[in-house]
Amino acid sequence: PASRPIRCVRYRSVGGCADRETTWISKELQEVYWQLYQAGWAYSFETWHNDQLAGGILGIVIGGAFIGESMFYRIPDGSKVAMVKLVERLRSQGFILFDAQMMNPHLERFGAYTIDEQKYRILLQQALQQKCFL
């Protein structure tokens, strides 16, 4: 699948992340993400195959930090491709921190690792001083 970054599209990315049997993304929270998108804080990094949305990652950008909120796929490996392309994009734009919030085997396979709170605070402070753009 090809990848293209798009600012958060309410009914694609937020809806894709929320469209599960069990989800923590309520209708109210979907509205909050929409407001964050309008303010320039919320983004999605979507993977497309032909004209079909394959998967994506929803997150918040603050300076040089990308805080991953959720991810989804509609086509097998759609979210995996989005993850690889997002990391490439974050690196190319000078981002310092990609906070995935939770470690799991899926993220570990892509090189994610845990850090202690002190290291996190240092990286976050550095990231907040950066001006990075997706």
DSSP file (Angstrom, degrees, kcal/mol; ACC not computed):
  #  RESIDUE AA STRUCTURE BP1 BP2  ACC     N-H-->O    O-->H-N    N-H-->O    O-->H-N    TCO  KAPPA ALPHA  PHI   PSI    X-CA   Y-CA   Z-CA
    1    1 A P              0   0    0      0, 0.0    48,-0.2     0, 0.0     2,-0.1   0.000 360.0 360.0 360.0 143.1    0.0    0.0    0.0
    2    2 A A  E     -A   48   0A   0     46,-1.2    46,-2.1    48,-0.1     2,-0.4  -0.452 360.0-141.4 -80.2 160.9    1.1    3.5   -0.7
    3    3 A S  E     +A   47   0A   0     44,-0.2    44,-0.2    -2,-0.1    46,-0.0  -0.970  21.9 172.2-129.3 142.4    1.2    6.0    2.2
    4    4 A R  E     -A   46   0A   0     42,-1.8    42,-0.8    -2,-0.4     2,-0.3  -0.970  30.1-124.8-146.3 134.3    0.3    9.7    2.4
    5    5 A P  E     +A   45   0A   0      0, 0.0     2,-0.4     0, 0.0    40,-0.2  -0.578  32.7 175.3 -78.8 139.3    0.1   11.9    5.4
    6    6 A I  E     -A   44   0A   0     38,-1.2    38,-1.3    -2,-0.3     3,-0.2  -0.998  36.5-106.5-140.1 138.8   -3.2   13.7    5.9
    7    7 A R  E     -A   43   0A   0     -2,-0.4    36,-0.2    36,-0.2    30,-0.0  -0.337  68.3 -64.9 -60.9 153.4   -4.4   15.8    8.7
    8    8 A C        -     0   0    0     34,-0.7     2,-0.7    51,-0.1    -1,-0.2  -0.100  49.9-155.3 -49.1 123.6   -6.9   14.0   10.8
    9    9 A V    >>> -     0   0    0     -3,-0.2     4,-1.6     1,-0.2     3,-1.4  -0.922  12.9-140.7-103.9 115.8  -10.1   13.3    8.9
   10   10 A R  I 34>S+     0   0    0     -2,-0.7     5,-1.3     1,-0.3    -1,-0.2   0.833  94.4  35.3 -48.6 -51.5  -12.9   12.9   11.4
   11   11 A Y  I 345S+     0   0    0      3,-0.2    -1,-0.3     4,-0.1    -3,-0.0   0.530 122.6  44.2 -90.0  -4.4  -14.8   10.1    9.8
   12   12 A R  I <>5S+     0   0    0     -3,-1.4     4,-2.2     3,-0.1    -2,-0.2   0.855 124.7  19.0 -97.8 -66.9  -11.8    8.2    8.5
   13   13 A S  I  X5S+     0   0    0     -4,-1.6     4,-2.6     2,-0.2     5,-0.2   0.966 132.3  38.5 -75.9 -52.8   -9.1    8.1   11.1
   14   14 A V  I  ><S+     0   0    0     -5,-0.9     4,-2.0     1,-0.2    -3,-0.2   0.939 122.1  46.5 -63.2 -43.7  -11.0    8.8   14.3
   15   15 A G  H  ><S+     0   0    0     -5,-1.3     4,-1.6    -6,-0.4    -1,-0.2   0.889 111.3  52.1 -63.7 -38.8  -13.9    6.8   13.0
   16   16 A G  H  < S+     0   0    0     -4,-2.2    -2,-0.2     1,-0.2    -1,-0.2   0.894 111.6  46.1 -64.4 -39.9  -11.5    4.0   12.0
   17   17 A C  H  < S+     0   0    0     -4,-2.6    -1,-0.2     1,-0.2    -2,-0.2   0.842 117.6  43.7 -70.0 -32.7   -9.9    3.9   15.4
   18   18 A A  H  < S+     0   0    0     -4,-2.0     2,-2.2    -5,-0.2    -2,-0.2   0.671  88.4  93.4 -85.8 -17.5  -13.3    4.0   17.1
   19   19 A D     <  +     0   0    0     -4,-1.6     2,-0.3    -5,-0.2    -1,-0.2  -0.455  63.7 109.5 -82.2  73.0  -15.0    1.4   14.8
   20   20 A R  S    S-     0   0    0     -2,-2.2     3,-0.2     1,-0.1    -3,-0.0  -0.907  82.6-106.5-138.9 164.6  -14.3   -1.7   17.0
   21   21 A E  S    S+     0   0    0     -2,-0.3     2,-0.4     1,-0.2    -1,-0.1   0.926 114.0  20.0 -60.2 -44.8  -16.3   -4.0   19.1
   22   22 A T  S    S+     0   0    0     -3,-0.1     2,-0.3     2,-0.0    -1,-0.2  -0.997  81.3 162.1-125.3 133.3  -14.8   -2.4   22.2
   23   23 A T        -     0   0    0     -2,-0.4    -5,-0.1    -3,-0.2    -6,-0.0  -0.992  40.1-149.8-147.9 151.8  -13.3    1.0   22.1
   24   24 A W  S    S+     0   0    0     -2,-0.3     2,-1.3     1,-0.1     5,-0.1   0.464  77.2  97.1 -95.9  -5.3  -12.3    3.8   24.4
   25   25 A I        -     0   0    0     -8,-0.2    -1,-0.1     4,-0.1     2,-0.0  -0.702  61.1-171.8 -90.2  93.5  -12.9    6.4   21.8
   26   26 A S     >  -     0   0    0     -2,-1.3     4,-2.3     1,-0.1     5,-0.2  -0.186  40.2-100.6 -75.1 171.3  -16.4    7.6   22.6
   27   27 A K  H  > S+     0   0    0      1,-0.2     4,-1.8     2,-0.2     5,-0.1   0.893 126.0  52.9 -59.1 -40.1  -18.5   10.0   20.5
   28   28 A E  H  > S+     0   0    0      1,-0.2     4,-1.8     2,-0.2    -1,-0.2   0.911 109.2  47.8 -63.6 -42.1  -17.6   12.8   22.9
   29   29 A L  H  > S+     0   0    0      1,-0.2     4,-2.5     2,-0.2    -1,-0.2   0.856 106.3  57.6 -69.0 -34.1  -13.9   12.0   22.5
   30   30 A Q  H  X S+     0   0    0     -4,-2.3     4,-2.0     1,-0.2    -1,-0.2   0.902 106.7  50.0 -59.5 -39.5  -14.3   11.9   18.7
   31   31 A E  H  X S+     0   0    0     -4,-1.8     4,-2.2     2,-0.2    -2,-0.2   0.885 107.9  52.8 -66.2 -38.8  -15.6   15.4   18.9
   32   32 A V  H  X S+     0   0    0     -4,-1.8     4,-2.5     2,-0.2    -2,-0.2   0.926 109.1  49.3 -62.3 -44.5  -12.5   16.4   21.0
   33   33 A Y  H  X S+     0   0    0     -4,-2.5     4,-2.6     1,-0.2     9,-0.2   0.888 108.7  53.7 -62.1 -37.9  -10.2   15.0   18.4
   34   34 A W  H  X S+     0   0    0     -4,-2.0     4,-2.4     2,-0.2    -1,-0.2   0.920 110.0  47.0 -61.4 -43.4  -12.1   16.9   15.7
   35   35 A Q  H  X S+     0   0    0     -4,-2.2     4,-1.6     2,-0.2    -2,-0.2   0.890 111.3  51.1 -66.3 -39.2  -11.6   20.1   17.7
   36   36 A L  H  <>S+     0   0    0     -4,-2.5     5,-3.0     2,-0.2     6,-0.8   0.889 109.5  51.4 -63.8 -39.1   -7.9   19.3   18.2
   37   37 A Y  H ><5S+     0   0    0     -4,-2.6     3,-1.6     4,-0.2    -2,-0.2   0.943 108.6  50.5 -60.4 -48.1   -7.6   18.7   14.4
   38   38 A Q  H 3<5S+     0   0    0     -4,-2.4    -1,-0.2     1,-0.3    -2,-0.2   0.818 109.7  51.3 -61.9 -30.2   -9.2   22.1   13.7
   39   39 A A  T 3<5S-     0   0    0     -4,-1.6    -1,-0.3    -5,-0.1    -2,-0.2   0.500 121.0-109.3 -84.5  -4.3   -6.8   23.7   16.1
   40   40 A G  T < 5S+     0   0    0     -3,-1.6    -3,-0.2    -4,-0.4    -2,-0.1   0.667  93.2 100.5  88.3  17.8   -3.8   22.1   14.3
   41   41 A W      < +     0   0    0     -5,-3.0    20,-2.8    -6,-0.1     2,-0.4   0.781  63.2  68.7-104.1 -35.3   -2.9   19.5   17.0
   42   42 A A  E     + B   0  60A   0     -6,-0.8   -34,-0.7    18,-0.2     2,-0.3  -0.706  58.5 170.7 -95.0 137.9   -4.4   16.2   15.9
   43   43 A Y  E     -AB   7  59A   0     16,-2.9    16,-2.7    -2,-0.4     2,-0.4  -0.942  20.4-152.8-136.8 157.2   -3.1   14.3   12.9
   44   44 A S  E     -AB   6  58A   0    -38,-1.3   -38,-1.2    -2,-0.3     2,-0.6  -0.973   8.0-150.8-125.5 151.5   -3.5   11.0   11.3
   45   45 A F  E     -AB   5  57A   0     12,-2.1    12,-1.4    -2,-0.4     2,-0.3  -0.951  28.4-167.2-118.8 107.9   -1.0    9.2    9.2
   46   46 A E  E     -AB   4  56A   0    -42,-0.8   -42,-1.8    -2,-0.6     2,-0.5  -0.705  18.2-149.0-106.9 146.9   -3.0    7.1    6.8
   47   47 A T  E     -AB   3  55A   0      8,-3.2     7,-3.1    -2,-0.3     8,-1.5  -0.949  18.5-166.9-111.7 130.8   -2.1    4.3    4.4
   48   48 A W  E     -AB   2  53A   0    -46,-2.1   -46,-1.2    -2,-0.5     2,-0.5  -0.913  14.8-161.2-119.8 144.4   -4.1    3.9    1.2
   49   49 A H  E >  S- B   0  52A   0      3,-2.8     3,-2.4    -2,-0.4     2,-0.3  -0.975  75.2 -44.0-124.1 114.5   -4.2    1.1   -1.2
   50   50 A N  T 3  S-     0   0    0     -2,-0.5   -48,-0.1     1,-0.3    -2,-0.0  -0.514 124.1 -30.3  56.0-123.8   -5.6    2.3   -4.5
   51   51 A D  T 3  S+     0   0    0     -2,-0.3     2,-0.5    -3,-0.1    -1,-0.3   0.199 118.7 102.1-104.1  16.3   -8.6    4.5   -3.3
   52   52 A Q  E <  S-B   49   0A   0     -3,-2.4    -3,-2.8     2,-0.0     2,-0.5  -0.864  76.4-121.2-106.6 131.0   -9.2    2.4   -0.2
   53   53 A L  E     -B   48   0A   0     -2,-0.5    -5,-0.3    -5,-0.2     3,-0.1  -0.558  30.2-177.5 -66.3 118.3   -8.2    3.5    3.3
   54   54 A A  E     -     0   0A   0     -7,-3.1    20,-3.6    -2,-0.5    21,-2.0   0.808  53.7 -50.5 -91.4 -33.7   -5.9    0.6    4.4
   55   55 A G  E     -BC  47  73A   0     -8,-1.5    -8,-3.2    23,-0.3    -1,-0.3  -0.965  53.2-164.0 174.4 175.4   -5.1    1.8    8.0
   56   56 A G  E     -BC  46  72A   0     16,-2.1    16,-2.2    -2,-0.3     2,-0.4  -0.995  19.5-123.2-171.8 170.1   -3.8    4.7   10.0
   57   57 A I  E     -BC  45  71A   0    -12,-1.4   -12,-2.1    -2,-0.3     2,-0.4  -0.997  20.8-152.8-128.3 127.8   -2.4    6.1   13.2
   58   58 A L  E     +BC  44  70A   0     12,-3.1    11,-3.2    -2,-0.4    12,-1.6  -0.846  30.4 148.9-100.4 134.6   -4.1    8.9   15.1
   59   59 A G  E     -BC  43  68A   0    -16,-2.7   -16,-2.9    -2,-0.4     2,-0.4  -0.973  43.0-113.0-158.0 172.4   -1.9   11.1   17.3
   60   60 A I  E     -BC  42  67A   0      7,-2.1     7,-3.0    -2,-0.3     2,-0.5  -0.925  24.5-149.5-112.5 135.3   -1.3   14.5   18.8
   61   61 A V  E     + C   0  66A   0    -20,-2.8     2,-0.4    -2,-0.4     5,-0.2  -0.929  20.4 169.1-108.9 124.0    1.7   16.7   17.7
   62   62 A I  E >   - C   0  65A   0      3,-2.3     3,-1.6    -2,-0.5     2,-0.2  -0.926  66.2 -56.7-132.7 107.8    3.2   19.0   20.2
   63   63 A G  T 3  S-     0   0    0     -2,-0.4    69,-0.4     1,-0.3    65,-0.2  -0.426 122.7 -14.0  60.3-123.5    6.5   20.5   19.1
   64   64 A G  T 3  S+     0   0    0     63,-3.4    32,-2.2    -2,-0.2    33,-2.1   0.009 118.2  97.2 -99.6  27.0    8.8   17.6   18.3
   65   65 A A  E <   -Cd  62  97A   0     -3,-1.6    -3,-2.3    62,-0.2     2,-0.6  -0.960  51.8-165.7-118.1 133.5    6.7   15.0   20.0
   66   66 A F  E     -Cd  61  98A   0     31,-2.7    33,-2.4    -2,-0.4     2,-0.8  -0.978   9.4-161.6-112.6 117.7    4.1   12.7   18.3
   67   67 A I  E     -Cd  60  99A   0     -7,-3.0    -7,-2.1    -2,-0.6     2,-0.3  -0.874  13.9-142.3-103.1 106.8    1.9   11.1   20.9
   68   68 A G  E     +C   59   0A   0     31,-2.4    -9,-0.3    -2,-0.8     3,-0.1  -0.516  23.9 175.2 -71.6 126.8    0.2    8.1   19.3
   69   69 A E  E     -     0   0A   0    -11,-3.2     2,-0.3     1,-0.4   -10,-0.2   0.823  58.9 -25.5 -99.7 -42.1   -3.4    7.7   20.5
   70   70 A S  E     -C   58   0A   0    -12,-1.6   -12,-3.1     2,-0.0    -1,-0.4  -0.984  50.1-153.9-166.0 162.8   -4.7    4.8   18.4
   71   71 A M  E     +C   57   0A   0     -2,-0.3     2,-0.3   -14,-0.2   -14,-0.2  -0.974  12.4 177.8-144.7 160.0   -4.2    2.8   15.2
   72   72 A F  E     -C   56   0A   0    -16,-2.2   -16,-2.1    -2,-0.3     2,-0.3  -0.959  12.3-151.0-153.1 166.4   -6.4    0.7   13.0
   73   73 A Y  E     +C   55   0A   0     -2,-0.3   -18,-0.3   -18,-0.2   -19,-0.1  -0.994  16.9 178.5-143.2 150.6   -6.4   -1.3    9.8
   74   74 A R  S    S+     0   0    0    -20,-3.6   -19,-0.2    -2,-0.3   -20,-0.1   0.499  83.8  44.8-118.4 -19.8   -9.0   -2.2    7.2
   75   75 A I  S >  S-     0   0    0    -21,-2.0     3,-2.7   -23,-0.0    -1,-0.3  -0.977 107.3 -88.6-122.4 137.9   -6.6   -4.1    4.9
   76   76 A P  T 3  S+     0   0    0      0, 0.0    -2,-0.1     0, 0.0   -21,-0.0  -0.173 114.2   9.2 -48.7 134.8   -4.1   -6.6    6.4
   77   77 A D  T 3> S+     0   0    0      1,-0.1     4,-2.4     3,-0.0     5,-0.2   0.453  90.8 125.2  71.9   4.1   -0.8   -4.8    7.3
   78   78 A G  H <> S+     0   0    0     -3,-2.7     4,-1.7   -24,-0.3   -23,-0.3   0.904  76.9  42.6 -59.1 -43.0   -2.4   -1.4    6.7
   79   79 A S  H  > S+     0   0    0     -4,-0.3     4,-2.3   -25,-0.3    -1,-0.2   0.817 111.0  56.8 -74.3 -29.2   -1.5   -0.2   10.1
   80   80 A K  H  > S+     0   0    0      2,-0.2     4,-2.2     1,-0.2    -2,-0.2   0.925 108.2  46.2 -66.8 -43.8    2.0   -1.7    9.9
   81   81 A V  H  X S+     0   0    0     -4,-2.4     4,-2.6     1,-0.2     5,-0.3   0.912 111.7  52.6 -63.7 -41.8    2.8    0.2    6.7
   82   82 A A  H  X S+     0   0    0     -4,-1.7     4,-2.7    -5,-0.2    -2,-0.2   0.905 108.5  51.1 -59.7 -41.4    1.4    3.4    8.3
   83   83 A M  H  X S+     0   0    0     -4,-2.3     4,-2.4     2,-0.2    -2,-0.2   0.938 111.7  45.7 -62.2 -48.5    3.7    2.8   11.3
   84   84 A V  H  X S+     0   0    0     -4,-2.2     4,-2.1     1,-0.2    -2,-0.2   0.934 116.4  45.1 -61.5 -47.1    6.8    2.4    9.2
   85   85 A K  H  X S+     0   0    0     -4,-2.6     4,-2.4     2,-0.2    -1,-0.2   0.871 111.8  52.8 -67.1 -37.1    6.0    5.4    7.0
   86   86 A L  H  X S+     0   0    0     -4,-2.7     4,-3.1    -5,-0.3     5,-0.2   0.937 108.8  49.0 -63.9 -46.0    5.1    7.5   10.0
   87   87 A V  H  X S+     0   0    0     -4,-2.4     4,-2.4     1,-0.2     5,-0.2   0.915 111.2  50.6 -60.6 -42.6    8.4    6.8   11.8
   88   88 A E  H  X S+     0   0    0     -4,-2.1     4,-2.3    -5,-0.2    -1,-0.2   0.929 113.1  46.4 -58.1 -45.3   10.3    7.6    8.5
   89   89 A R  H  X S+     0   0    0     -4,-2.4     4,-1.5     2,-0.2    -2,-0.2   0.917 110.9  51.0 -65.6 -44.9    8.4   10.9    8.3
   90   90 A L  H  <>S+     0   0    0     -4,-3.1     5,-2.5     1,-0.2     4,-0.3   0.922 112.3  47.4 -60.2 -43.8    8.9   11.8   12.0
   91   91 A R  H ><5S+     0   0    0     -4,-2.4     3,-1.3     1,-0.2    -1,-0.2   0.922 110.5  51.3 -63.0 -44.2   12.7   11.2   11.6
   92   92 A S  H 3<5S+     0   0    0     -4,-2.3    -1,-0.2     1,-0.3    -2,-0.2   0.756 110.9  49.4 -66.7 -23.3   12.9   13.2    8.4
   93   93 A Q  T 3<5S-     0   0    0     -4,-1.5    40,-0.3    -3,-0.2    -1,-0.3   0.369 118.6-108.0 -98.1   3.7   11.1   16.2   10.1
   94   94 A G  T < 5 +     0   0    0     -3,-1.3    -3,-0.2    -4,-0.3    -2,-0.1   0.679  55.3 167.3  83.2  18.3   13.3   16.2   13.2
   95   95 A F      < -     0   0    0     -5,-2.5    -1,-0.2    -6,-0.2   -30,-0.2  -0.398  20.3-165.5 -65.0 144.1   10.9   14.8   15.7
   96   96 A I        +     0   0    0    -32,-2.2     2,-0.4     1,-0.2   -31,-0.2   0.744  66.5  38.3 -99.9 -32.5   12.5   13.7   19.0
   97   97 A L  E     -d   65   0A   0    -33,-2.1   -31,-2.7    27,-0.1     2,-0.5  -0.980  46.3-176.6-133.9 130.2    9.8   11.7   20.6
   98   98 A F  E     -d   66   0A   0     -2,-0.4     2,-0.9   -33,-0.2   -31,-0.2  -0.937  19.3-163.2-118.8 103.4    7.2    9.2   19.4
   99   99 A D  E     +d   67   0A   0    -33,-2.4   -31,-2.4    -2,-0.5    -2,-0.0  -0.786  16.3 175.9 -92.6 106.1    5.2    8.2   22.5
  100  100 A A        -     0   0    0     -2,-0.9     2,-1.8   -33,-0.2    -1,-0.2   0.548  28.8-148.1 -85.4  -8.2    3.3    5.0   21.7
  101  101 A Q  S    S+     0   0    0     -3,-0.1     2,-0.4     2,-0.0    -1,-0.1  -0.109  71.9  46.9  71.5 -38.4    2.0    5.0   25.3
  102  102 A M  S    S-     0   0    0     -2,-1.8     2,-0.4     2,-0.0     5,-0.1  -0.997  75.3-135.6-136.3 137.2    1.9    1.2   25.6
  103  103 A M        +     0   0    0     -2,-0.4     3,-0.0     4,-0.1    10,-0.0  -0.736  33.5 157.3 -90.4 139.4    4.4   -1.4   24.7
  104  104 A N     >  -     0   0    0     -2,-0.4     4,-2.6     1,-0.0     5,-0.2  -0.956  55.7 -98.2-149.9 167.0    3.2   -4.5   22.9
  105  105 A P  H  > S+     0   0    0      0, 0.0     4,-2.0     0, 0.0     5,-0.1   0.845 120.4  58.1 -58.3 -34.4    4.8   -7.1   20.6
  106  106 A H  H  > S+     0   0    0      2,-0.2     4,-0.6     1,-0.2     6,-0.1   0.943 112.3  38.7 -60.9 -49.1    3.5   -5.3   17.5
  107  107 A L  H >4>S+     0   0    0     -3,-0.2     5,-2.0     1,-0.2     3,-1.0   0.879 112.4  57.0 -70.3 -38.1    5.3   -2.1   18.4
  108  108 A E  H ><5S+     0   0    0     -4,-2.6     3,-1.8     1,-0.3    -1,-0.2   0.861  99.0  60.9 -60.8 -35.9    8.4   -3.9   19.7
  109  109 A R  H 3<5S+     0   0    0     -4,-2.0    -1,-0.3     1,-0.3    -2,-0.2   0.779 103.9  51.0 -61.1 -27.1    8.7   -5.6   16.3
  110  110 A F  T <<5S-     0   0    0     -3,-1.0    -1,-0.3    -4,-0.6    -2,-0.2   0.276 130.5 -91.8 -96.9  10.9    9.1   -2.1   14.8
  111  111 A G  T < 5S+     0   0    0     -3,-1.8    -3,-0.2     1,-0.3    -2,-0.1   0.519  73.0 150.4  97.4   5.5   11.8   -1.1   17.2
  112  112 A A      < +     0   0    0     -5,-2.0     2,-0.3    -8,-0.1    -1,-0.3  -0.397  19.1 177.7 -68.0 149.0    9.8    0.6   20.0
  113  113 A Y        -     0   0    0     -2,-0.1     2,-0.3   -10,-0.0    -1,-0.0  -0.975  27.0-109.6-148.5 160.3   11.3    0.3   23.5
  114  114 A T        -     0   0    0     -2,-0.3     2,-0.3   -11,-0.0   -12,-0.0  -0.636  27.4-168.1 -92.9 151.4   10.4    1.5   27.0
  115  115 A I        -     0   0    0     -2,-0.3     2,-0.0     2,-0.0    -2,-0.0  -0.923  27.5-101.1-131.6 159.3   12.3    4.2   28.8
  116  116 A D     >  -     0   0    0     -2,-0.3     4,-2.4     1,-0.1     5,-0.2  -0.309  38.2-103.2 -77.9 167.9   12.2    5.3   32.5
  117  117 A E  H  > S+     0   0    0      1,-0.2     4,-2.6     2,-0.2     5,-0.2   0.863 118.8  54.2 -60.8 -39.6   10.3    8.3   33.6
  118  118 A Q  H  > S+     0   0    0      2,-0.2     4,-1.9     1,-0.2    -1,-0.2   0.934 110.9  45.2 -62.5 -46.5   13.4   10.5   34.0
  119  119 A K  H  > S+     0   0    0      1,-0.2     4,-2.6     2,-0.2     5,-0.2   0.896 112.2  53.5 -62.8 -40.4   14.6    9.8   30.5
  120  120 A Y  H  X S+     0   0    0     -4,-2.4     4,-3.0     1,-0.2     5,-0.2   0.932 107.6  50.0 -60.3 -46.1   11.0   10.4   29.2
  121  121 A R  H  X S+     0   0    0     -4,-2.6     4,-2.4     1,-0.2    -1,-0.2   0.892 111.0  49.6 -61.4 -39.4   10.8   13.8   30.9
  122  122 A I  H  X S+     0   0    0     -4,-1.9     4,-2.2     2,-0.2    -1,-0.2   0.949 113.8  44.7 -63.9 -49.1   14.2   14.8   29.4
  123  123 A L  H  X S+     0   0    0     -4,-2.6     4,-2.8     1,-0.2    -2,-0.2   0.898 113.1  51.4 -63.0 -40.3   13.1   13.8   25.9
  124  124 A L  H  X S+     0   0    0     -4,-3.0     4,-2.6     2,-0.2    -1,-0.2   0.926 108.9  50.1 -63.7 -44.3    9.7   15.5   26.3
  125  125 A Q  H  X S+     0   0    0     -4,-2.4     4,-0.7    -5,-0.2    -1,-0.2   0.916 113.5  46.5 -59.8 -42.9   11.3   18.7   27.4
  126  126 A Q  H >< S+     0   0    0     -4,-2.2     3,-0.9     1,-0.2     4,-0.5   0.925 112.6  50.2 -63.6 -44.2   13.6   18.6   24.4
  127  127 A A  H >< S+     0   0    0     -4,-2.8   -63,-3.4     1,-0.2     3,-1.4   0.876 103.9  58.1 -63.3 -38.8   10.7   17.8   22.1
  128  128 A L  H 3< S+     0   0    0     -4,-2.6    -1,-0.2     1,-0.3    -2,-0.2   0.721 101.7  56.9 -66.2 -19.8    8.6   20.6   23.4
  129  129 A Q  T << S+     0   0    0     -3,-0.9    -1,-0.3    -4,-0.7    -2,-0.2   0.605  94.4  87.8 -84.0 -12.8   11.3   23.1   22.4
  130  130 A Q    <   -     0   0    0     -3,-1.4     2,-0.6    -4,-0.5   -65,-0.1  -0.474  67.6-144.0 -86.7 155.3   11.3   21.9   18.7
  131  131 A K        +     0   0    0     -2,-0.1     2,-0.3   -68,-0.1   -67,-0.1  -0.922  35.8 162.9-116.2 101.9    9.1   23.2   15.9
  132  132 A C        -     0   0    0     -2,-0.6     2,-0.4   -69,-0.4   -69,-0.2  -0.888  18.7-162.8-121.4 151.8    8.3   20.1   13.8
  133  133 A F              0   0    0     -2,-0.3   -38,-0.1   -40,-0.3    -2,-0.0  -0.988 360.0 360.0-135.0 141.7    5.6   19.6   11.2
  134  134 A L              0   0    0     -2,-0.4    -1,-0.1   -73,-0.0   -44,-0.0   0.430 360.0 360.0 -84.2 360.0    4.1   16.6    9.6
